Amino acid sequence: MSKILITGVSGFVGRAVHDELASRGLAELVVAVRGSSSGLGASSTVVRIPGIDGCTDWRVALAGVEVVIHSAARVHVMNDKSADPLAEFRKVNVEGTLNLARQAASQGVRRFIFISSIKVNGESTPPDSPYSADAVPAPLDPYGVSKLEAEVGLRALANETGLEVVILRPTLVYGPGVKANFLNMMRWIYRGVPLPFGSIHNKRSFVALDNLVDLIVTCVKHPSAANETFLVSDGEDLSTSELLRRMGVALRRPARLLAIPSWLLERAASFIGRRDISQRLCGSLQVDINKNSELLGWTPPVSVDQALRKTAQYFLEHQAK
């Protein structure tokens, strides 16, 4: 039985990857954790690490490992107060990632799956002009820059050592237990709050957690995944208005949408210094996932409405307050 090391199991994606692989029983799992390892099950070997940076010693965690799934990261921080945000992102996302990958290559690991971000490509696209996996990257914030630098370093390491590197760039991930803005939108709909997004006709790609996990698992062994980059989405793009309406159906609470022109929302957001919010709500960001089907024979197994129902059910049982 092969052996897989998973990082970031305390996070949204890492825990889901662990649970799926554990349920399939196809590999021996090793998880690297800093804090609690509760809920991981006795079948997983837990290795404690003090943190992830350029000095972390991974020898114990990597012993006998064939594949590394690296989802741990310093994630996008809203209102970051760091004196040098890029330097802080680099410590974990660049130095920490490349240190792990170098040690993995030296210990004979075959494949390194890196969970990157669509922010490597950029922040927005013109409607119906999606990013492709081979488009020239154009990150605009320190988080996206750090993920791109890690990708560049990983490709160089692959060329030097023969380590197979697979890079996945998910769009916004949602699913049971989702936090941040997606959770806030569900709360607004559930409480019947009128929302000024009834006239937003943008196009945005999202990815259900189940779909992302399925692609990650596919990339563990698929020979054509080696040294490739894949964008990840549900394959169906939605406007903000359509997302809220379909989320309302899943929650059994119709979304109360007000038809406010998008230009007025953008102007109001700019006035209060939050153009980033208007970009996410009113702007478009689409990705082309045809490469996934062509190289891997992979298409999203879960539809948007199925994923929204599952997300809504978890919300109603655990988060509706």
Helices and strands as residue ranges (DSSP letters): E 2-7, H 12-24, E 27-33, E 44-48, H 59-62, E 67-70, H 85-89, I 90-96, H 97-106, E 111-115, G 118-120, H 142-161, E 164-170, E 172-174, H 180-190, E 206-208, H 209-221, G 223-225, E 228-232, H 240-251, H 262-271, H 275-282, H 290-296, H 304-314, I 315-319
